Amino acid sequence: MKIGIVMVGSRFLVRVPVIGLALLATACAPSHLSVRDASRFPSEAASETFAVGYESIIEKYIESVSAGELALEGMRGLASIDPALGVQRSAADIVLTNSEEEVARFPAPDRHDVDGWADVTVKTALAGRKASPELAKISVEKIYEAVFDGALSRLDVYSRYAGADQARRNRARREGFGGIGIRFRIDEDLIRVTEIMEETPAARVGIEPGDRITHVDGFPVHGLTVEDIADRLRGPVHTEVEIAVRRSGRADPLTFEIERAHVIPNTVTSQVEDGVLFLEVSRFNQATAKKISRALKETRLEFGDGFRGVVLDMRGNPGGLLKQAVRVADLFLAQGEIVRTRGRHADSLQHYEARGGDLAGGRPVIVLIDGKSASAAEITGAALQDRGRAIVIGTTSYGKGTVQTVIRLPNEGEITLTWSRFVTPSGYFLHQLGVRPTICTSGIDEPGIDPIADLLSHRPEASALMTEWRVTGLNDRNSRRELRASCPAQRRESDYEPKLARRLIDDKRIFARVLGIGDVTAATRP
């Protein structure tokens, strides 16, 4: 891993590449730079935070942008706190107004001067606090949020800022956290345990689904929010937490002393029906590929020749970690390309190939997607379809074909920034197009309709459509909209698609015919 040292203002800052950066901290407390006392404003720390943010965006964003453009939009974001505030560029100056009356003026730095624009942002915020009671009473974290939200709003909908608290929760979802391994919900003011994750501290000490949590470390949890309770349960790995619960059938409460461990939320649910392995994948985190790999190996070991196929259900899956999507696709591929990424930054130019070793042993694979399947789910689905390894059933996917990288800031907040686009093995960009299922089920709710028979009776037209899907250019937006309309994106949650999958697995001849329609790898694009 490369570590860079850069100058920000008058101080040196060690900068670590943002990919995988969330591994550096889990369940840590907010930095001392996150000042919540609204009467104080840490100018030096704020300047450093803005400088790191601006420079990272300039360096990594998928399109070229200048420090001046970012900072000006960022300062205008202060109006989200007090709409009377305005920031304008006037000749060589930046002018702050309050109810259209000038209250401060600062010389505008060169458009590429990151440190200069960070300094002007701080000066504008300080002047705004003197002119606006609303701005004066909020914390510096709220100012970071307003400025970065303003700066990122001109980029794209997937680039966003998260403050220190939210960033910590984001890192926990991506990389896991120090916790005990339970899911719970608030039900009629009772905090009820709904799930115990396998191989976690809660499972080992004997907490059970249905237990009602009453106290954490001696503090009553009645009236707290889900987030507040989760924060109390989580903490550094190997620290202890005391949980008091009430259990049906017992008069006295139970108390458990539990040592926290690194917990990665489960994203994979598996079951085998008549030799068919159904894998429901809710999102992609650090453990997703490992869970699927284990399910495939266990099914092969238990069922042997009775293992007949796999249904990979990614309906409603919003995505997650790129490398996990690649690893999941790799579990079913013996060779060939999985995905490419293309952006401005050198590190965004990536090429991922299968390493060999199809754990399904060549058995039929069906992928289920819908209009909420996005990002990492689309990568996996497109790779298996393009490589002729799986039949995709459902509706056109969401069409989130961009890669986001995470930039950690000195205040412990983070910027999620779009920095590249996905390119499928057959050469098309997923962005604003998505994956086109081989068998489209959009609008089909009646059991009398047979989309498999309809597809096979119109095979030449279907193959031509799949080819057009792959050769239509990224900038041909009208054609891409028309293609998406041929199988409209919808949310699908019924058992209709799994039943179609079973039909195809049960009939190898029809499976092979349908598979050939979706396997169009001739179209290439640089």
C-alpha positions, 0 to 999 in steps of 0.5 A: 500500500502506498502512503503519501505525505502532502503539505496542507497549509503549514503542516504535513499530513500523512495520506493513505489511499482511500480504497479499503481505508475503512480497515484502519478503524472499527468502532472508534470514537470521534476525533478531537477535531470534531468540535461540538461546542458551537461557541468555538471554531477550530480554524486550523483543523477546519482548514485542514479538513477542507483542504484534504476534502477539496484536494481528494475530490480534485485528484480522484473525481471521475470528471475534472473539477477545480478547487475554486469551483468546489469551494464556491459551491461549498460556501454557498452550502451555508445557505442550507443553514441560513437562507439569508446568507449568500456567496458570490464571485465578484471580479477578483473577490469572494463576497459574503452577503446577509439578506443581500447586504455585503458583510465580508469580502476576501480575495479569490485565490487561483482556481487551483490553489487548494490551501487558499480556497480552504482558507477562504472557506474557513474565513467565510464560515467565521464571518458568517457566524458573526452575521448569522445567529443560526450559523453561530449556534451550530457545531463545526460538524454541521458546517462541514456537512453544509460545505461538503454537501454544497461542494458535492451537490454539483457532481453526481447523486452518488458522491456525498459527505458523512459526518464522524458519527455516520461515517463510523456506522458506514465503516461498521457496515462495510468492514464489521464492528466490535459487537456481540452479534445480534439483531433487534427491533423496538416492538411496542416499546420493548427491545426484542432480539430478532436474530442471533448471528452464527459464531458470535459472542451472543450465540456463545453465551446463550442469548436467544431470539425473543429475549427482551433487552432491558439494560446495557451496562446497568443503564435502562434502554427503554426510550432509547432509539435503535441507533443509541442502543446499537452504539451502547452494544458496540465497542472495541474488540475484546472489551466487555459489555453487560446485557440484562434481558427478560425471557418468556417463561422466566420470572427473573431477568438474566444477565450476560457478561459478553466480550465483544468480537469483530462482527461482520453482518451476515448478507447471505441466506442459503437453503437447498430444495430438491438439490437446488441451492438457493442463495439470497444475497442482501448486499456485498460486505467483507464476508459475502464471498466467503459465505457463498463459497462455504455454502457451495462447498457444503452443498457439493459435499452433502449432495454430491451428484444430487446437487443440481444447480444454483439460484443466486437471488440478488433482487433488492440488493443495493450493492456494496464492495466491488472486490466482493462482487468480483470474488462472488462472480469468480466462484462460478467462473473458470476463466475470463474477464469479470469487470473493468473500471475506467476513470481519470485517476490511475488507480481507478483503471482496474481489470479483474479476471477469474482465477479459475475453480468453478465451485458449482462444478458447471451446474446450471446457475440462475441469477435473479435481479430486479429494479433495485439490484444495483452496483456490486449486484449488477457487476456479478450478474453482468459477468455471469451473463456475459461469460455465458455462465448464468441465465438472468431472470427478472427486470432491468437492474437499477443501472448504477454503473459507477464506482465510489471510493471512500476518502477519510477526512481529518475530522473522522468524517468521510466523503464517498466519491464517484471515481470510475465506471464499470465496463462489463466483459462484453464491453458495455457501460452499466451506468444508467443502463443496467443489466438486461435479464435474458428472461424479462418478468416486468409486469408479469403477475399472472401464472398463465403467462409463460415468458420462457416459451415467449422468449424461445419463440422470438429467439432472433429478436431477443438475441438482436436486443441483447446485442444492441444492449451491449453496443449502444454507447454511453453517451447515446442516452435516448437509445439507452432509455429506450432499451431500458423501457423494453424491460422496465425496472421494477421491484420483484419480491414474489416467488414467481422468478424462483419458480421459473429458475427451478423450471430451467434447472429441471430441463437442461435442454431448455436451459441450454437454449435460453443460456445461448441467448444471453451469452453475447460476447462478440461486442467489444468496446475500448 
